């Protein structure tokens, strides 16, 4: 099996969403879906990333609001995305 590596600048990543073994990486322009663990993802990130839920890691550069058990981030098209804060991560 041929493994393809993709290098993404941290400043282009909005957030990570974990769905079982799949990680959905939402960037400013594209979405990627590799098979990674949360630990593997966190090891590769800089300090601007915050785990807010068992299933979500966000880039603090794109947070526009927090409260009511959610973080609000915006993408390059100014689309508003609400992500839940898990009780463990409050």
C-alpha positions as CSV (number, residue, x, y, z in Angstrom):
1,X,0.0,0.0,0.0
2,X,1.3,3.4,-1.0
3,X,1.1,6.0,1.8
4,X,0.6,9.7,0.8
5,X,1.8,12.4,3.1
6,X,0.2,15.8,3.1
7,X,1.8,18.8,4.8
8,X,-0.6,21.5,5.9
9,X,0.5,24.8,7.4
10,X,-1.1,25.2,10.9
11,X,-2.4,28.7,10.1
12,X,-4.6,27.2,7.3
13,X,-6.4,24.6,9.6
14,X,-9.7,25.7,11.1
15,X,-10.4,22.6,13.2
16,X,-10.2,18.8,13.4
17,X,-13.2,16.6,13.9
18,X,-12.8,13.0,15.0
19,X,-15.3,10.4,13.7
20,X,-14.2,7.0,15.0
21,X,-10.8,6.3,13.4
22,X,-11.2,9.1,10.8
23,X,-10.1,12.6,11.4
24,X,-11.8,15.3,9.3
25,X,-9.4,18.2,8.9
26,X,-11.2,21.4,7.8
27,X,-8.9,24.0,6.3
28,X,-9.6,27.4,4.8
29,X,-10.0,25.9,1.3
30,X,-10.3,22.1,1.6
31,X,-11.3,19.1,3.7
32,X,-9.0,16.1,4.3
33,X,-9.9,12.8,5.9
34,X,-6.9,10.7,7.1
35,X,-6.9,7.9,9.6
36,X,-5.2,9.2,12.7
37,X,-5.6,9.0,16.5
38,X,-6.3,12.2,18.5
39,X,-2.8,11.7,20.1
40,X,-1.1,11.6,16.7
41,X,-2.9,14.8,15.7
42,X,-2.1,16.7,18.9
43,X,1.6,15.8,18.7
44,X,1.9,17.6,15.3
45,X,0.2,20.9,16.3
46,X,1.5,24.1,17.6
47,X,0.2,25.9,20.7
48,X,-2.6,27.8,18.9
49,X,-4.7,24.6,18.9
50,X,-7.0,23.7,21.7
51,X,-8.9,20.5,22.3
52,X,-12.4,21.6,23.3
53,X,-14.2,18.2,23.1
54,X,-13.3,14.5,22.7
55,X,-14.1,15.0,19.0
56,X,-12.9,18.5,18.3
57,X,-9.6,20.4,18.2
58,X,-9.8,24.0,17.1
59,X,-7.4,26.6,15.9
60,X,-7.6,29.6,18.3
61,X,-6.7,31.9,15.5
62,X,-10.2,31.5,14.0
63,X,-12.3,31.7,17.2
64,X,-14.7,34.7,17.1
65,X,-16.7,33.9,20.2
66,X,-17.0,31.5,23.1
67,X,-19.8,30.8,25.5
68,X,-23.0,28.8,26.1
69,X,-20.9,25.6,25.9
70,X,-19.6,26.3,22.4
71,X,-16.9,28.0,20.4
72,X,-17.7,29.9,17.3
73,X,-15.2,29.9,14.5
74,X,-15.3,31.4,11.0
75,X,-13.8,30.3,7.7
76,X,-12.4,32.3,4.8
77,X,-15.9,32.8,3.4
78,X,-17.0,34.2,6.8
79,X,-19.2,31.2,7.4
80,X,-20.1,30.7,11.1
81,X,-19.3,27.3,12.6
82,X,-20.4,26.4,16.1
83,X,-18.5,23.6,17.9
84,X,-19.5,22.1,21.2
85,X,-17.3,22.3,24.4
86,X,-17.2,18.9,26.2
87,X,-17.7,18.9,30.0
88,X,-14.2,17.5,30.5
89,X,-12.6,20.4,28.5
90,X,-14.5,23.3,30.0
